[in-house]
Amino acid sequence: MSVSIKDLERARRVLGGISKDLDDDVNKLLHQLGNDIVAEAKSNLQNNTNINTGTLLSSIRILFETKNSLEVGTDIDYAGYIEYGRGPVRP
C-alpha cells in the first residue's frame, strides 16, 4: 500500500472542513446556550415580582463571548445586592 502526497492533501482538506464545521456548530450551540441562560435568568427575575423599573431585567445579556466561552450577566451596579443581599445595616 502506498499513499501519495495528492491523497494526503485531499485528506487534509476533508478533515479541515470537518473540523471547521464542528467548530461552527459548537459556537452556534454555545451562543444558543447563552441565550437560554439569559431567558432563564430573566424568567427567574420576573417570577420574583419585585420589579420596580425593569432596568435590571432588561440589562441581563451575554456580556462577553469568544470562540470557546461566554459570560452572561449585567453591568448594573446594584445587581449584586439583588442577588446576594447587602449585608447587615448598622446605625
FIKOLZA-1660 file (N, C-alpha, C; in steps of 0.1 Angstrom, whole numbers, plus 5000, padded with zeros to 4 digits):
% residues 91
   i   px   py   pz ch aa at
   1 5008 4988 5000  A  M  N
   1 5000 5000 5000  A  M CA
   1 5009 5012 5000  A  M  C
   2 5005 5022 4992  A  S  N
   2 5012 5035 4992  A  S CA
   2 5003 5046 4993  A  S  C
   3 5008 5057 4998  A  V  N
   3 5000 5069 5000  A  V CA
   3 5007 5080 4992  A  V  C
   4 5000 5086 4984  A  S  N
   4 5007 5097 4976  A  S CA
   4 5004 5111 4983  A  S  C
   5 5012 5120 4980  A  I  N
   5 5010 5134 4985  A  I CA
   5 4997 5139 4981  A  I  C
   6 4992 5136 4969  A  K  N
   6 4979 5141 4964  A  K CA
   6 4968 5136 4973  A  K  C
   7 4969 5123 4977  A  D  N
   7 4958 5118 4986  A  D CA
   7 4959 5124 5000  A  D  C
   8 4971 5127 5005  A  L  N
   8 4973 5133 5018  A  L CA
   8 4967 5147 5018  A  L  C
   9 4970 5155 5008  A  E  N
   9 4964 5168 5007  A  E CA
   9 4949 5168 5006  A  E  C
  10 4943 5158 4999  A  R  N
  10 4929 5157 4998  A  R CA
  10 4923 5153 5012  A  R  C
  11 4930 5144 5019  A  A  N
  11 4925 5141 5032  A  A CA
  11 4926 5153 5042  A  A  C
  12 4937 5161 5041  A  R  N
  12 4938 5172 5049  A  R CA
  12 4926 5182 5047  A  R  C
  13 4923 5184 5034  A  R  N
  13 4912 5193 5031  A  R CA
  13 4899 5188 5036  A  R  C
  14 4896 5175 5035  A  V  N
  14 4884 5170 5040  A  V CA
  14 4883 5171 5055  A  V  C
  15 4894 5167 5062  A  L  N
  15 4894 5168 5077  A  L CA
  15 4894 5182 5081  A  L  C
  16 4900 5191 5074  A  G  N
  16 4899 5205 5078  A  G CA
  16 4885 5211 5077  A  G  C
  17 4878 5207 5067  A  G  N
  17 4864 5211 5065  A  G CA
  17 4855 5205 5076  A  G  C
  18 4858 5193 5080  A  I  N
  18 4850 5187 5091  A  I CA
  18 4853 5194 5104  A  I  C
  19 4866 5197 5106  A  S  N
  19 4869 5204 5119  A  S CA
  19 4863 5218 5119  A  S  C
  20 4863 5225 5108  A  K  N
  20 4857 5239 5108  A  K CA
  20 4842 5238 5110  A  K  C
  21 4835 5228 5104  A  D  N
  21 4821 5226 5106  A  D CA
  21 4818 5223 5120  A  D  C
  22 4826 5215 5127  A  L  N
  22 4824 5212 5141  A  L CA
  22 4826 5224 5149  A  L  C
  23 4836 5232 5147  A  D  N
  23 4838 5245 5154  A  D CA
  23 4826 5254 5152  A  D  C
  24 4821 5255 5140  A  D  N
  24 4810 5264 5138  A  D CA
  24 4798 5259 5145  A  D  C
  25 4795 5246 5145  A  D  N
  25 4784 5240 5153  A  D CA
  25 4785 5242 5168  A  D  C
  26 4797 5240 5173  A  V  N
  26 4799 5243 5187  A  V CA
  26 4797 5257 5191  A  V  C
  27 4802 5266 5183  A  N  N
  27 4800 5281 5185  A  N CA
  27 4785 5284 5185  A  N  C
  28 4778 5279 5176  A  K  N
  28 4763 5281 5175  A  K CA
  28 4756 5276 5187  A  K  C
  29 4760 5264 5191  A  L  N
  29 4753 5258 5203  A  L CA
  29 4757 5266 5216  A  L  C
  30 4769 5270 5217  A  L  N
  30 4773 5278 5228  A  L CA
  30 4765 5291 5229  A  L  C
  31 4764 5298 5218  A  H  N
  31 4756 5310 5217  A  H CA
  31 4742 5308 5221  A  H  C
  32 4736 5297 5216  A  Q  N
  32 4722 5293 5219  A  Q CA
  32 4721 5290 5234  A  Q  C
  33 4731 5284 5240  A  L  N
  33 4731 5281 5255  A  L CA
  33 4731 5294 5262  A  L  C
  34 4739 5304 5258  A  G  N
  34 4739 5317 5264  A  G CA
  34 4726 5324 5264  A  G  C
  35 4719 5323 5252  A  N  N
  35 4706 5329 5251  A  N CA
  35 4696 5322 5260  A  N  C
  36 4697 5309 5261  A  D  N
  36 4688 5301 5270  A  D CA
  36 4690 5306 5285  A  D  C
  37 4703 5308 5289  A  I  N
  37 4706 5312 5302  A  I CA
  37 4701 5326 5305  A  I  C
  38 4702 5335 5295  A  V  N
  38 4696 5348 5296  A  V CA
  38 4681 5347 5298  A  V  C
  39 4675 5339 5290  A  A  N
  39 4660 5338 5291  A  A CA
  39 4656 5332 5305  A  A  C
  40 4664 5323 5310  A  E  N
  40 4661 5317 5323  A  E CA
  40 4663 5327 5334  A  E  C
  41 4674 5335 5333  A  A  N
  41 4676 5345 5344  A  A CA
  41 4665 5355 5344  A  A  C
  42 4661 5360 5332  A  K  N
  42 4650 5370 5331  A  K CA
  42 4637 5364 5337  A  K  C
  43 4635 5351 5334  A  S  N
  43 4622 5345 5339  A  S CA
  43 4623 5344 5354  A  S  C
  44 4634 5340 5360  A  N  N
  44 4636 5340 5374  A  N CA
  44 4633 5353 5381  A  N  C
  45 4639 5364 5375  A  L  N
  45 4637 5377 5380  A  L CA
  45 4623 5382 5379  A  L  C
  46 4616 5378 5368  A  Q  N
  46 4602 5382 5367  A  Q CA
  46 4593 5375 5377  A  Q  C
  47 4596 5363 5380  A  N  N
  47 4589 5355 5389  A  N CA
  47 4590 5360 5403  A  N  C
  48 4601 5368 5406  A  N  N
  48 4603 5373 5419  A  N CA
  48 4593 5384 5422  A  N  C
  49 4587 5390 5413  A  T  N
  49 4576 5400 5414  A  T CA
  49 4580 5413 5421  A  T  C
  50 4593 5415 5423  A  N  N
  50 4598 5428 5429  A  N CA
  50 4604 5437 5419  A  N  C
  51 4599 5438 5407  A  I  N
  51 4604 5446 5397  A  I CA
  51 4598 5460 5398  A  I  C
  52 4607 5470 5399  A  N  N
  52 4602 5484 5400  A  N CA
  52 4603 5491 5387  A  N  C
  53 4614 5491 5381  A  T  N
  53 4616 5498 5368  A  T CA
  53 4618 5490 5356  A  T  C
  54 4623 5478 5358  A  G  N
  54 4627 5469 5347  A  G CA
  54 4641 5471 5342  A  G  C
  55 4648 5480 5348  A  T  N
  55 4662 5483 5343  A  T CA
  55 4671 5471 5344  A  T  C
  56 4670 5464 5356  A  L  N
  56 4679 5452 5358  A  L CA
  56 4674 5441 5349  A  L  C
  57 4662 5439 5347  A  L  N
  57 4657 5429 5339  A  L CA
  57 4661 5430 5324  A  L  C
  58 4661 5443 5319  A  S  N
  58 4664 5445 5305  A  S CA
  58 4680 5445 5303  A  S  C
  59 4687 5446 5314  A  S  N
  59 4702 5446 5313  A  S CA
  59 4708 5433 5313  A  S  C
  60 4701 5422 5315  A  I  N
  60 4707 5409 5315  A  I CA
  60 4709 5404 5301  A  I  C
  61 4722 5401 5298  A  R  N
  61 4725 5397 5284  A  R CA
  61 4738 5390 5284  A  R  C
  62 4743 5386 5272  A  I  N
  62 4756 5380 5270  A  I CA
  62 4765 5392 5270  A  I  C
  63 4774 5392 5280  A  L  N
  63 4783 5404 5282  A  L CA
  63 4796 5402 5273  A  L  C
  64 4801 5390 5272  A  F  N
  64 4813 5387 5266  A  F CA
  64 4813 5373 5259  A  F  C
  65 4817 5372 5247  A  E  N
  65 4817 5359 5240  A  E CA
  65 4829 5358 5232  A  E  C
  66 4836 5346 5233  A  T  N
  66 4847 5343 5225  A  T CA
  66 4844 5330 5218  A  T  C
  67 4854 5324 5211  A  K  N
  67 4852 5312 5204  A  K CA
  67 4848 5300 5213  A  K  C
  68 4853 5300 5225  A  N  N
  68 4851 5288 5234  A  N CA
  68 4844 5292 5247  A  N  C
  69 4840 5304 5249  A  S  N
  69 4834 5308 5262  A  S CA
  69 4825 5320 5261  A  S  C
  70 4816 5321 5271  A  L  N
  70 4808 5333 5271  A  L CA
  70 4805 5337 5285  A  L  C
  71 4801 5349 5288  A  E  N
  71 4798 5354 5301  A  E CA
  71 4784 5360 5300  A  E  C
  72 4775 5356 5309  A  V  N
  72 4761 5361 5309  A  V CA
  72 4760 5369 5322  A  V  C
  73 4754 5381 5322  A  G  N
  73 4753 5389 5334  A  G CA
  73 4747 5402 5330  A  G  C
  74 4750 5412 5339  A  T  N
  74 4746 5425 5338  A  T CA
  74 4757 5435 5342  A  T  C
  75 4756 5447 5338  A  D  N
  75 4766 5457 5342  A  D CA
  75 4759 5467 5352  A  D  C
  76 4747 5464 5357  A  I  N
  76 4741 5473 5366  A  I CA
  76 4748 5471 5380  A  I  C
  77 4751 5482 5386  A  D  N
  77 4759 5482 5398  A  D CA
  77 4752 5475 5410  A  D  C
  78 4739 5476 5411  A  Y  N
  78 4732 5471 5422  A  Y CA
  78 4727 5456 5421  A  Y  C
  79 4731 5450 5410  A  A  N
  79 4727 5436 5407  A  A CA
  79 4732 5426 5418  A  A  C
  80 4744 5429 5423  A  G  N
  80 4749 5420 5434  A  G CA
  80 4741 5421 5446  A  G  C
  81 4736 5433 5449  A  Y  N
  81 4727 5434 5461  A  Y CA
  81 4714 5426 5460  A  Y  C
  82 4709 5426 5447  A  I  N
  82 4697 5419 5445  A  I CA
  82 4699 5404 5446  A  I  C
  83 4711 5400 5441  A  E  N
  83 4714 5385 5442  A  E CA
  83 4718 5380 5455  A  E  C
  84 4727 5388 5462  A  Y  N
  84 4733 5383 5475  A  Y CA
  84 4728 5391 5487  A  Y  C
  85 4721 5402 5486  A  G  N
  85 4717 5410 5497  A  G CA
  85 4728 5420 5500  A  G  C
  86 4726 5429 5509  A  R  N
  86 4736 5440 5511  A  R CA
  86 4743 5438 5524  A  R  C
  87 4739 5428 5532  A  G  N
  87 4746 5426 5545  A  G CA
  87 4739 5433 5556  A  G  C
  88 4745 5433 5568  A  P  N
  88 4738 5439 5579  A  P CA
  88 4739 5455 5578  A  P  C
  89 4729 5461 5583  A  V  N
  89 4728 5476 5583  A  V CA
  89 4730 5480 5598  A  V  C
  90 4740 5488 5600  A  R  N
  90 4743 5493 5614  A  R CA
  90 4740 5508 5615  A  R  C
  91 4735 5512 5626  A  P  N
  91 4732 5526 5628  A  P CA
  91 4744 5535 5629  A  P  C
% end
